[in-house]
C-alpha cells in the first residue's frame, strides 16, 4: 500500500484546517501537511459539515466514557 507523502517536507501526517481566503467571508476546509502546513487539497463544504458533526458526536461519546470511568473508579 502506498503512503501519502508531503511534496515539500516528506511528512506522512495530514490534517483538516479551515482558512478564509483574502477578500472572502467564508471559510474553506483544506487538507494540509500536519508537519509544515503545506496545502494538499480542498474539501467540499458538505464533507466539512459532516466531519464537524462527527467530531461533535465523538466528543459527546468521549465525555460519556469519562463519566462512566469516573463512576467505576469510585
mmCIF file of the N, C-alpha and C atoms, coordinates in Angstrom:
data_MODEL
# 
_entry.id   MODEL 
# 
loop_
_atom_site.group_PDB 
_atom_site.id 
_atom_site.type_symbol 
_atom_site.label_atom_id 
_atom_site.label_alt_id 
_atom_site.label_comp_id 
_atom_site.label_asym_id 
_atom_site.label_entity_id 
_atom_site.label_seq_id 
_atom_site.pdbx_PDB_ins_code 
_atom_site.Cartn_x 
_atom_site.Cartn_y 
_atom_site.Cartn_z 
_atom_site.occupancy 
_atom_site.B_iso_or_equiv 
_atom_site.pdbx_formal_charge 
_atom_site.auth_seq_id 
_atom_site.auth_comp_id 
_atom_site.auth_asym_id 
_atom_site.auth_atom_id 
_atom_site.pdbx_PDB_model_num 
ATOM 1   N N  . UNK A 1 1  ? 0.839   -1.172 0.000  1.00 0.00 ? 1  UNK A N  1 
ATOM 2   C CA . UNK A 1 1  ? 0.000   0.000  0.000  1.00 0.00 ? 1  UNK A CA 1 
ATOM 3   C C  . UNK A 1 1  ? 0.891   1.245  0.000  1.00 0.00 ? 1  UNK A C  1 
ATOM 4   N N  . UNK A 1 2  ? 0.555   2.200  -0.825 1.00 0.00 ? 2  UNK A N  1 
ATOM 5   C CA . UNK A 1 2  ? 1.318   3.446  -0.910 1.00 0.00 ? 2  UNK A CA 1 
ATOM 6   C C  . UNK A 1 2  ? 1.045   4.314  0.317  1.00 0.00 ? 2  UNK A C  1 
ATOM 7   N N  . UNK A 1 3  ? 2.035   5.094  0.708  1.00 0.00 ? 3  UNK A N  1 
ATOM 8   C CA . UNK A 1 3  ? 1.915   6.013  1.833  1.00 0.00 ? 3  UNK A CA 1 
ATOM 9   C C  . UNK A 1 3  ? 1.938   7.429  1.284  1.00 0.00 ? 3  UNK A C  1 
ATOM 10  N N  . UNK A 1 4  ? 0.925   8.229  1.645  1.00 0.00 ? 4  UNK A N  1 
ATOM 11  C CA . UNK A 1 4  ? 0.886   9.621  1.195  1.00 0.00 ? 4  UNK A CA 1 
ATOM 12  C C  . UNK A 1 4  ? 2.055   10.384 1.811  1.00 0.00 ? 4  UNK A C  1 
ATOM 13  N N  . UNK A 1 5  ? 2.693   11.209 0.985  1.00 0.00 ? 5  UNK A N  1 
ATOM 14  C CA . UNK A 1 5  ? 3.877   11.948 1.414  1.00 0.00 ? 5  UNK A CA 1 
ATOM 15  C C  . UNK A 1 5  ? 3.776   13.394 0.978  1.00 0.00 ? 5  UNK A C  1 
ATOM 16  N N  . UNK A 1 6  ? 4.100   14.312 1.890  1.00 0.00 ? 6  UNK A N  1 
ATOM 17  C CA . UNK A 1 6  ? 4.112   15.734 1.559  1.00 0.00 ? 6  UNK A CA 1 
ATOM 18  C C  . UNK A 1 6  ? 5.248   16.004 0.583  1.00 0.00 ? 6  UNK A C  1 
ATOM 19  N N  . UNK A 1 7  ? 4.942   16.720 -0.496 1.00 0.00 ? 7  UNK A N  1 
ATOM 20  C CA . UNK A 1 7  ? 5.953   17.015 -1.517 1.00 0.00 ? 7  UNK A CA 1 
ATOM 21  C C  . UNK A 1 7  ? 7.000   18.005 -1.008 1.00 0.00 ? 7  UNK A C  1 
ATOM 22  N N  . UNK A 1 8  ? 6.672   18.794 0.008  1.00 0.00 ? 8  UNK A N  1 
ATOM 23  C CA . UNK A 1 8  ? 7.603   19.806 0.496  1.00 0.00 ? 8  UNK A CA 1 
ATOM 24  C C  . UNK A 1 8  ? 8.554   19.264 1.562  1.00 0.00 ? 8  UNK A C  1 
ATOM 25  N N  . UNK A 1 9  ? 8.007   18.613 2.601  1.00 0.00 ? 9  UNK A N  1 
ATOM 26  C CA . UNK A 1 9  ? 8.865   18.210 3.723  1.00 0.00 ? 9  UNK A CA 1 
ATOM 27  C C  . UNK A 1 9  ? 9.029   16.702 3.868  1.00 0.00 ? 9  UNK A C  1 
ATOM 28  N N  . UNK A 1 10 ? 8.258   15.924 3.113  1.00 0.00 ? 10 UNK A N  1 
ATOM 29  C CA . UNK A 1 10 ? 8.358   14.467 3.207  1.00 0.00 ? 10 UNK A CA 1 
ATOM 30  C C  . UNK A 1 10 ? 7.541   13.876 4.341  1.00 0.00 ? 10 UNK A C  1 
ATOM 31  N N  . UNK A 1 11 ? 6.742   14.696 5.024  1.00 0.00 ? 11 UNK A N  1 
ATOM 32  C CA . UNK A 1 11 ? 5.920   14.207 6.135  1.00 0.00 ? 11 UNK A CA 1 
ATOM 33  C C  . UNK A 1 11 ? 4.828   13.266 5.663  1.00 0.00 ? 11 UNK A C  1 
ATOM 34  N N  . UNK A 1 12 ? 4.297   12.485 6.614  1.00 0.00 ? 12 UNK A N  1 
ATOM 35  C CA . UNK A 1 12 ? 3.263   11.496 6.293  1.00 0.00 ? 12 UNK A CA 1 
ATOM 36  C C  . UNK A 1 12 ? 1.969   11.719 7.070  1.00 0.00 ? 12 UNK A C  1 
ATOM 37  N N  . UNK A 1 13 ? 1.866   12.822 7.809  1.00 0.00 ? 13 UNK A N  1 
ATOM 38  C CA . UNK A 1 13 ? 0.661   13.110 8.583  1.00 0.00 ? 13 UNK A CA 1 
ATOM 39  C C  . UNK A 1 13 ? -0.041  14.320 7.992  1.00 0.00 ? 13 UNK A C  1 
ATOM 40  N N  . UNK A 1 14 ? -1.365  14.240 7.892  1.00 0.00 ? 14 UNK A N  1 
ATOM 41  C CA . UNK A 1 14 ? -2.141  15.322 7.304  1.00 0.00 ? 14 UNK A CA 1 
ATOM 42  C C  . UNK A 1 14 ? -3.301  15.653 8.224  1.00 0.00 ? 14 UNK A C  1 
ATOM 43  N N  . UNK A 1 15 ? -3.800  16.878 8.120  1.00 0.00 ? 15 UNK A N  1 
ATOM 44  C CA . UNK A 1 15 ? -4.890  17.327 8.967  1.00 0.00 ? 15 UNK A CA 1 
ATOM 45  C C  . UNK A 1 15 ? -5.833  18.215 8.187  1.00 0.00 ? 15 UNK A C  1 
ATOM 46  N N  . UNK A 1 16 ? -7.050  18.331 8.703  1.00 0.00 ? 16 UNK A N  1 
ATOM 47  C CA . UNK A 1 16 ? -8.031  19.243 8.115  1.00 0.00 ? 16 UNK A CA 1 
ATOM 48  C C  . UNK A 1 16 ? -7.878  20.583 8.811  1.00 0.00 ? 16 UNK A C  1 
ATOM 49  N N  . UNK A 1 17 ? -7.920  21.657 8.044  1.00 0.00 ? 17 UNK A N  1 
ATOM 50  C CA . UNK A 1 17 ? -7.802  23.007 8.598  1.00 0.00 ? 17 UNK A CA 1 
ATOM 51  C C  . UNK A 1 17 ? -8.803  23.913 7.901  1.00 0.00 ? 17 UNK A C  1 
ATOM 52  N N  . UNK A 1 18 ? -9.181  24.979 8.571  1.00 0.00 ? 18 UNK A N  1 
ATOM 53  C CA . UNK A 1 18 ? -10.086 25.960 7.991  1.00 0.00 ? 18 UNK A CA 1 
ATOM 54  C C  . UNK A 1 18 ? -9.307  27.218 7.675  1.00 0.00 ? 18 UNK A C  1 
ATOM 55  N N  . UNK A 1 19 ? -9.590  27.818 6.521  1.00 0.00 ? 19 UNK A N  1 
ATOM 56  C CA . UNK A 1 19 ? -8.954  29.076 6.176  1.00 0.00 ? 19 UNK A CA 1 
ATOM 57  C C  . UNK A 1 19 ? -9.953  29.974 5.477  1.00 0.00 ? 19 UNK A C  1 
ATOM 58  N N  . UNK A 1 20 ? -9.721  31.267 5.593  1.00 0.00 ? 20 UNK A N  1 
ATOM 59  C CA . UNK A 1 20 ? -10.565 32.251 4.921  1.00 0.00 ? 20 UNK A CA 1 
ATOM 60  C C  . UNK A 1 20 ? -9.716  32.926 3.854  1.00 0.00 ? 20 UNK A C  1 
ATOM 61  N N  . UNK A 1 21 ? -10.043 32.743 2.581  1.00 0.00 ? 21 UNK A N  1 
ATOM 62  C CA . UNK A 1 21 ? -9.265  33.384 1.519  1.00 0.00 ? 21 UNK A CA 1 
ATOM 63  C C  . UNK A 1 21 ? -9.341  34.917 1.639  1.00 0.00 ? 21 UNK A C  1 
ATOM 64  N N  . UNK A 1 22 ? -8.291  35.586 1.214  1.00 0.00 ? 22 UNK A N  1 
ATOM 65  C CA . UNK A 1 22 ? -8.248  37.048 1.242  1.00 0.00 ? 22 UNK A CA 1 
ATOM 66  C C  . UNK A 1 22 ? -9.429  37.610 0.450  1.00 0.00 ? 22 UNK A C  1 
ATOM 67  N N  . UNK A 1 23 ? -10.147 38.540 1.054  1.00 0.00 ? 23 UNK A N  1 
ATOM 68  C CA . UNK A 1 23 ? -11.276 39.169 0.390  1.00 0.00 ? 23 UNK A CA 1 
ATOM 69  C C  . UNK A 1 23 ? -12.568 38.382 0.446  1.00 0.00 ? 23 UNK A C  1 
ATOM 70  N N  . UNK A 1 24 ? -12.589 37.259 1.134  1.00 0.00 ? 24 UNK A N  1 
ATOM 71  C CA . UNK A 1 24 ? -13.789 36.425 1.237  1.00 0.00 ? 24 UNK A CA 1 
ATOM 72  C C  . UNK A 1 24 ? -14.295 36.429 2.667  1.00 0.00 ? 24 UNK A C  1 
ATOM 73  N N  . UNK A 1 25 ? -15.550 36.063 2.840  1.00 0.00 ? 25 UNK A N  1 
ATOM 74  C CA . UNK A 1 25 ? -16.102 35.983 4.191  1.00 0.00 ? 25 UNK A CA 1 
ATOM 75  C C  . UNK A 1 25 ? -16.542 34.570 4.561  1.00 0.00 ? 25 UNK A C  1 
ATOM 76  N N  . UNK A 1 26 ? -16.117 33.589 3.767  1.00 0.00 ? 26 UNK A N  1 
ATOM 77  C CA . UNK A 1 26 ? -16.436 32.199 4.069  1.00 0.00 ? 26 UNK A CA 1 
ATOM 78  C C  . UNK A 1 26 ? -15.157 31.437 4.367  1.00 0.00 ? 26 UNK A C  1 
ATOM 79  N N  . UNK A 1 27 ? -15.294 30.387 5.173  1.00 0.00 ? 27 UNK A N  1 
ATOM 80  C CA . UNK A 1 27 ? -14.151 29.534 5.467  1.00 0.00 ? 27 UNK A CA 1 
ATOM 81  C C  . UNK A 1 27 ? -14.159 28.342 4.519  1.00 0.00 ? 27 UNK A C  1 
ATOM 82  N N  . UNK A 1 28 ? -12.995 27.931 4.101  1.00 0.00 ? 28 UNK A N  1 
ATOM 83  C CA . UNK A 1 28 ? -12.831 26.733 3.286  1.00 0.00 ? 28 UNK A CA 1 
ATOM 84  C C  . UNK A 1 28 ? -12.122 25.676 4.115  1.00 0.00 ? 28 UNK A C  1 
ATOM 85  N N  . UNK A 1 29 ? -12.522 24.439 3.946  1.00 0.00 ? 29 UNK A N  1 
ATOM 86  C CA . UNK A 1 29 ? -11.842 23.330 4.605  1.00 0.00 ? 29 UNK A CA 1 
ATOM 87  C C  . UNK A 1 29 ? -10.783 22.799 3.644  1.00 0.00 ? 29 UNK A C  1 
ATOM 88  N N  . UNK A 1 30 ? -9.556  22.696 4.135  1.00 0.00 ? 30 UNK A N  1 
ATOM 89  C CA . UNK A 1 30 ? -8.468  22.171 3.313  1.00 0.00 ? 30 UNK A CA 1 
ATOM 90  C C  . UNK A 1 30 ? -7.804  21.010 4.043  1.00 0.00 ? 30 UNK A C  1 
ATOM 91  N N  . UNK A 1 31 ? -7.051  20.233 3.306  1.00 0.00 ? 31 UNK A N  1 
ATOM 92  C CA . UNK A 1 31 ? -6.183  19.214 3.875  1.00 0.00 ? 31 UNK A CA 1 
ATOM 93  C C  . UNK A 1 31 ? -4.772  19.761 3.741  1.00 0.00 ? 31 UNK A C  1 
ATOM 94  N N  . UNK A 1 32 ? -4.033  19.736 4.853  1.00 0.00 ? 32 UNK A N  1 
ATOM 95  C CA . UNK A 1 32 ? -2.663  20.253 4.826  1.00 0.00 ? 32 UNK A CA 1 
ATOM 96  C C  . UNK A 1 32 ? -1.735  19.289 5.549  1.00 0.00 ? 32 UNK A C  1 
ATOM 97  N N  . UNK A 1 33 ? -0.454  19.418 5.262  1.00 0.00 ? 33 UNK A N  1 
ATOM 98  C CA . UNK A 1 33 ? 0.558   18.624 5.948  1.00 0.00 ? 33 UNK A CA 1 
ATOM 99  C C  . UNK A 1 33 ? 0.565   19.041 7.415  1.00 0.00 ? 33 UNK A C  1 
ATOM 100 N N  . UNK A 1 34 ? 0.470   18.065 8.312  1.00 0.00 ? 34 UNK A N  1 
ATOM 101 C CA . UNK A 1 34 ? 0.460   18.370 9.741  1.00 0.00 ? 34 UNK A CA 1 
ATOM 102 C C  . UNK A 1 34 ? 1.823   18.846 10.215 1.00 0.00 ? 34 UNK A C  1 
ATOM 103 N N  . UNK A 1 35 ? 2.873   18.574 9.464  1.00 0.00 ? 35 UNK A N  1 
ATOM 104 C CA . UNK A 1 35 ? 4.223   18.964 9.856  1.00 0.00 ? 35 UNK A CA 1 
ATOM 105 C C  . UNK A 1 35 ? 4.560   20.385 9.421  1.00 0.00 ? 35 UNK A C  1 
ATOM 106 N N  . UNK A 1 36 ? 4.360   20.713 8.144  1.00 0.00 ? 36 UNK A N  1 
ATOM 107 C CA . UNK A 1 36 ? 4.801   22.020 7.633  1.00 0.00 ? 36 UNK A CA 1 
ATOM 108 C C  . UNK A 1 36 ? 3.663   22.937 7.205  1.00 0.00 ? 36 UNK A C  1 
ATOM 109 N N  . UNK A 1 37 ? 2.424   22.416 7.147  1.00 0.00 ? 37 UNK A N  1 
ATOM 110 C CA . UNK A 1 37 ? 1.270   23.244 6.796  1.00 0.00 ? 37 UNK A CA 1 
ATOM 111 C C  . UNK A 1 37 ? 1.049   23.455 5.315  1.00 0.00 ? 37 UNK A C  1 
ATOM 112 N N  . UNK A 1 38 ? 1.799   22.774 4.470  1.00 0.00 ? 38 UNK A N  1 
ATOM 113 C CA . UNK A 1 38 ? 1.611   22.917 3.029  1.00 0.00 ? 38 UNK A CA 1 
ATOM 114 C C  . UNK A 1 38 ? 0.230   22.398 2.633  1.00 0.00 ? 38 UNK A C  1 
ATOM 115 N N  . UNK A 1 39 ? -0.580  23.214 1.925  1.00 0.00 ? 39 UNK A N  1 
ATOM 116 C CA . UNK A 1 39 ? -1.895  22.748 1.477  1.00 0.00 ? 39 UNK A CA 1 
ATOM 117 C C  . UNK A 1 39 ? -1.755  21.597 0.486  1.00 0.00 ? 39 UNK A C  1 
ATOM 118 N N  . UNK A 1 40 ? -2.600  20.589 0.654  1.00 0.00 ? 40 UNK A N  1 
ATOM 119 C CA . UNK A 1 40 ? -2.575  19.421 -0.222 1.00 0.00 ? 40 UNK A CA 1 
ATOM 120 C C  . UNK A 1 40 ? -3.807  19.416 -1.119 1.00 0.00 ? 40 UNK A C  1 
ATOM 121 N N  . UNK A 1 41 ? -4.949  19.848 -0.574 1.00 0.00 ? 41 UNK A N  1 
ATOM 122 C CA . UNK A 1 41 ? -6.186  19.840 -1.344 1.00 0.00 ? 41 UNK A CA 1 
ATOM 123 C C  . UNK A 1 41 ? -7.293  20.511 -0.567 1.00 0.00 ? 41 UNK A C  1 
ATOM 124 N N  . UNK A 1 42 ? -8.450  20.653 -1.200 1.00 0.00 ? 42 UNK A N  1 
ATOM 125 C CA . UNK A 1 42 ? -9.615  21.276 -0.570 1.00 0.00 ? 42 UNK A CA 1 
ATOM 126 C C  . UNK A 1 42 ? -10.735 20.247 -0.455 1.00 0.00 ? 42 UNK A C  1 
ATOM 127 N N  . UNK A 1 43 ? -11.545 20.393 0.580  1.00 0.00 ? 43 UNK A N  1 
ATOM 128 C CA . UNK A 1 43 ? -12.697 19.528 0.789  1.00 0.00 ? 43 UNK A CA 1 
ATOM 129 C C  . UNK A 1 43 ? -13.953 20.291 0.393  1.00 0.00 ? 43 UNK A C  1 
ATOM 130 N N  . UNK A 1 44 ? -14.950 19.596 -0.121 1.00 0.00 ? 44 UNK A N  1 
ATOM 131 C CA . UNK A 1 44 ? -16.198 20.292 -0.420 1.00 0.00 ? 44 UNK A CA 1 
ATOM 132 C C  . UNK A 1 44 ? -16.919 20.614 0.891  1.00 0.00 ? 44 UNK A C  1 
ATOM 133 N N  . UNK A 1 45 ? -17.782 21.606 0.862  1.00 0.00 ? 45 UNK A N  1 
ATOM 134 C CA . UNK A 1 45 ? -18.418 22.085 2.081  1.00 0.00 ? 45 UNK A CA 1 
ATOM 135 C C  . UNK A 1 45 ? -19.306 21.021 2.724  1.00 0.00 ? 45 UNK A C  1 
ATOM 136 N N  . UNK A 1 46 ? -19.908 20.149 1.945  1.00 0.00 ? 46 UNK A N  1 
ATOM 137 C CA . UNK A 1 46 ? -20.749 19.091 2.505  1.00 0.00 ? 46 UNK A CA 1 
ATOM 138 C C  . UNK A 1 46 ? -19.913 18.136 3.354  1.00 0.00 ? 46 UNK A C  1 
ATOM 139 N N  . UNK A 1 47 ? -18.728 17.777 2.882  1.00 0.00 ? 47 UNK A N  1 
ATOM 140 C CA . UNK A 1 47 ? -17.843 16.903 3.650  1.00 0.00 ? 47 UNK A CA 1 
ATOM 141 C C  . UNK A 1 47 ? -17.417 17.572 4.945  1.00 0.00 ? 47 UNK A C  1 
ATOM 142 N N  . UNK A 1 48 ? -17.119 18.852 4.864  1.00 0.00 ? 48 UNK A N  1 
ATOM 143 C CA . UNK A 1 48 ? -16.694 19.590 6.045  1.00 0.00 ? 48 UNK A CA 1 
ATOM 144 C C  . UNK A 1 48 ? -17.778 19.593 7.112  1.00 0.00 ? 48 UNK A C  1 
ATOM 145 N N  . UNK A 1 49 ? -19.023 19.799 6.699  1.00 0.00 ? 49 UNK A N  1 
ATOM 146 C CA . UNK A 1 49 ? -20.145 19.799 7.633  1.00 0.00 ? 49 UNK A CA 1 
ATOM 147 C C  . UNK A 1 49 ? -20.317 18.422 8.266  1.00 0.00 ? 49 UNK A C  1 
ATOM 148 N N  . UNK A 1 50 ? -20.190 17.377 7.476  1.00 0.00 ? 50 UNK A N  1 
ATOM 149 C CA . UNK A 1 50 ? -20.304 16.017 8.011  1.00 0.00 ? 50 UNK A CA 1 
ATOM 150 C C  . UNK A 1 50 ? -19.192 15.723 9.001  1.00 0.00 ? 50 UNK A C  1 
ATOM 151 N N  . UNK A 1 51 ? -17.978 16.130 8.694  1.00 0.00 ? 51 UNK A N  1 
ATOM 152 C CA . UNK A 1 51 ? -16.838 15.897 9.580  1.00 0.00 ? 51 UNK A CA 1 
ATOM 153 C C  . UNK A 1 51 ? -17.052 16.617 10.905 1.00 0.00 ? 51 UNK A C  1 
ATOM 154 N N  . UNK A 1 52 ? -17.516 17.863 10.870 1.00 0.00 ? 52 UNK A N  1 
ATOM 155 C CA . UNK A 1 52 ? -17.762 18.611 12.102 1.00 0.00 ? 52 UNK A CA 1 
ATOM 156 C C  . UNK A 1 52 ? -18.831 17.935 12.946 1.00 0.00 ? 52 UNK A C  1 
ATOM 157 N N  . UNK A 1 53 ? -19.874 17.421 12.309 1.00 0.00 ? 53 UNK A N  1 
ATOM 158 C CA . UNK A 1 53 ? -20.918 16.697 13.032 1.00 0.00 ? 53 UNK A CA 1 
ATOM 159 C C  . UNK A 1 53 ? -20.382 15.447 13.708 1.00 0.00 ? 53 UNK A C  1 
ATOM 160 N N  . UNK A 1 54 ? -19.542 14.704 12.996 1.00 0.00 ? 54 UNK A N  1 
ATOM 161 C CA . UNK A 1 54 ? -18.940 13.501 13.570 1.00 0.00 ? 54 UNK A CA 1 
ATOM 162 C C  . UNK A 1 54 ? -18.011 13.844 14.732 1.00 0.00 ? 54 UNK A C  1 
ATOM 163 N N  . UNK A 1 55 ? -17.266 14.955 14.616 1.00 0.00 ? 55 UNK A N  1 
ATOM 164 C CA . UNK A 1 55 ? -16.390 15.370 15.709 1.00 0.00 ? 55 UNK A CA 1 
ATOM 165 C C  . UNK A 1 55 ? -17.202 15.681 16.968 1.00 0.00 ? 55 UNK A C  1 
ATOM 166 N N  . UNK A 1 56 ? -18.364 16.306 16.810 1.00 0.00 ? 56 UNK A N  1 
ATOM 167 C CA . UNK A 1 56 ? -19.220 16.605 17.960 1.00 0.00 ? 56 UNK A CA 1 
ATOM 168 C C  . UNK A 1 56 ? -19.749 15.318 18.586 1.00 0.00 ? 56 UNK A C  1 
ATOM 169 N N  . UNK A 1 57 ? -20.135 14.351 17.757 1.00 0.00 ? 57 UNK A N  1 
ATOM 170 C CA . UNK A 1 57 ? -20.621 13.075 18.277 1.00 0.00 ? 57 UNK A CA 1 
ATOM 171 C C  . UNK A 1 57 ? -19.516 12.348 19.043 1.00 0.00 ? 57 UNK A C  1 
ATOM 172 N N  . UNK A 1 58 ? -18.316 12.364 18.505 1.00 0.00 ? 58 UNK A N  1 
ATOM 173 C CA . UNK A 1 58 ? -17.184 11.703 19.170 1.00 0.00 ? 58 UNK A CA 1 
ATOM 174 C C  . UNK A 1 58 ? -16.889 12.375 20.506 1.00 0.00 ? 58 UNK A C  1 
ATOM 175 N N  . UNK A 1 59 ? -16.938 13.707 20.550 1.00 0.00 ? 59 UNK A N  1 
ATOM 176 C CA . UNK A 1 59 ? -16.695 14.438 21.797 1.00 0.00 ? 59 UNK A CA 1 
ATOM 177 C C  . UNK A 1 59 ? -17.744 14.060 22.838 1.00 0.00 ? 59 UNK A C  1 
ATOM 178 N N  . UNK A 1 60 ? -18.987 13.905 22.412 1.00 0.00 ? 60 UNK A N  1 
ATOM 179 C CA . UNK A 1 60 ? -20.055 13.516 23.324 1.00 0.00 ? 60 UNK A CA 1 
ATOM 180 C C  . UNK A 1 60 ? -19.829 12.103 23.866 1.00 0.00 ? 60 UNK A C  1 
ATOM 181 N N  . UNK A 1 61 ? -19.432 11.197 23.011 1.00 0.00 ? 61 UNK A N  1 
ATOM 182 C CA . UNK A 1 61 ? -19.137 9.819  23.433 1.00 0.00 ? 61 UNK A CA 1 
ATOM 183 C C  . UNK A 1 61 ? -17.966 9.810  24.402 1.00 0.00 ? 61 UNK A C  1 
ATOM 184 N N  . UNK A 1 62 ? -16.918 10.576 24.096 1.00 0.00 ? 62 UNK A N  1 
ATOM 185 C CA . UNK A 1 62 ? -15.759 10.664 24.992 1.00 0.00 ? 62 UNK A CA 1 
ATOM 186 C C  . UNK A 1 62 ? -16.165 11.162 26.370 1.00 0.00 ? 62 UNK A C  1 
ATOM 187 N N  . UNK A 1 63 ? -17.019 12.188 26.422 1.00 0.00 ? 63 UNK A N  1 
ATOM 188 C CA . UNK A 1 63 ? -17.468 12.729 27.704 1.00 0.00 ? 63 UNK A CA 1 
ATOM 189 C C  . UNK A 1 63 ? -18.242 11.666 28.481 1.00 0.00 ? 63 UNK A C  1 
ATOM 190 N N  . UNK A 1 64 ? -19.062 10.898 27.796 1.00 0.00 ? 64 UNK A N  1 
ATOM 191 C CA . UNK A 1 64 ? -19.794 9.820  28.447 1.00 0.00 ? 64 UNK A CA 1 
ATOM 192 C C  . UNK A 1 64 ? -18.866 8.749  29.000 1.00 0.00 ? 64 UNK A C  1 
ATOM 193 N N  . UNK A 1 65 ? -17.846 8.403  28.238 1.00 0.00 ? 65 UNK A N  1 
ATOM 194 C CA . UNK A 1 65 ? -16.880 7.404  28.707 1.00 0.00 ? 65 UNK A CA 1 
ATOM 195 C C  . UNK A 1 65 ? -16.114 7.889  29.929 1.00 0.00 ? 65 UNK A C  1 
ATOM 196 N N  . UNK A 1 66 ? -15.804 9.174  29.972 1.00 0.00 ? 66 UNK A N  1 
ATOM 197 C CA . UNK A 1 66 ? -15.115 9.750  31.130 1.00 0.00 ? 66 UNK A CA 1 
ATOM 198 C C  . UNK A 1 66 ? -16.012 9.632  32.371 1.00 0.00 ? 66 UNK A C  1 
ATOM 199 N N  . UNK A 1 67 ? -17.311 9.939  32.208 1.00 0.00 ? 67 UNK A N  1 
ATOM 200 C CA . UNK A 1 67 ? -18.248 9.843  33.328 1.00 0.00 ? 67 UNK A CA 1 
ATOM 201 C C  . UNK A 1 67 ? -18.360 8.375  33.807 1.00 0.00 ? 67 UNK A C  1 
ATOM 202 N N  . UNK A 1 68 ? -18.411 7.443  32.876 1.00 0.00 ? 68 UNK A N  1 
ATOM 203 C CA . UNK A 1 68 ? -18.500 6.034  33.242 1.00 0.00 ? 68 UNK A CA 1 
ATOM 204 C C  . UNK A 1 68 ? -17.248 5.596  33.985 1.00 0.00 ? 68 UNK A C  1 
ATOM 205 N N  . UNK A 1 69 ? -16.081 5.951  33.480 1.00 0.00 ? 69 UNK A N  1 
ATOM 206 C CA . UNK A 1 69 ? -14.814 5.589  34.113 1.00 0.00 ? 69 UNK A CA 1 
ATOM 207 C C  . UNK A 1 69 ? -14.739 6.176  35.519 1.00 0.00 ? 69 UNK A C  1 
ATOM 208 N N  . UNK A 1 70 ? -15.181 7.401  35.679 1.00 0.00 ? 70 UNK A N  1 
ATOM 209 C CA . UNK A 1 70 ? -15.162 8.048  36.992 1.00 0.00 ? 70 UNK A CA 1 
ATOM 210 C C  . UNK A 1 70 ? -16.094 7.316  37.953 1.00 0.00 ? 70 UNK A C  1 
ATOM 211 N N  . UNK A 1 71 ? -17.292 6.940  37.493 1.00 0.00 ? 71 UNK A N  1 
ATOM 212 C CA . UNK A 1 71 ? -18.246 6.238  38.339 1.00 0.00 ? 71 UNK A CA 1 
ATOM 213 C C  . UNK A 1 71 ? -17.710 4.863  38.733 1.00 0.00 ? 71 UNK A C  1 
ATOM 214 N N  . UNK A 1 72 ? -17.025 4.182  37.841 1.00 0.00 ? 72 UNK A N  1 
ATOM 215 C CA . UNK A 1 72 ? -16.470 2.861  38.140 1.00 0.00 ? 72 UNK A CA 1 
ATOM 216 C C  . UNK A 1 72 ? -15.308 2.924  39.116 1.00 0.00 ? 72 UNK A C  1 
ATOM 217 N N  . UNK A 1 73 ? -14.577 4.052  39.097 1.00 0.00 ? 73 UNK A N  1 
ATOM 218 C CA . UNK A 1 73 ? -13.415 4.158  39.986 1.00 0.00 ? 73 UNK A CA 1 
ATOM 219 C C  . UNK A 1 73 ? -13.799 4.589  41.395 1.00 0.00 ? 73 UNK A C  1 
ATOM 220 N N  . UNK A 1 74 ? -15.047 5.036  41.571 1.00 0.00 ? 74 UNK A N  1 
ATOM 221 C CA . UNK A 1 74 ? -15.497 5.469  42.915 1.00 0.00 ? 74 UNK A CA 1 
ATOM 222 C C  . UNK A 1 74 ? -15.955 4.321  43.759 1.00 0.00 ? 74 UNK A C  1 
# 
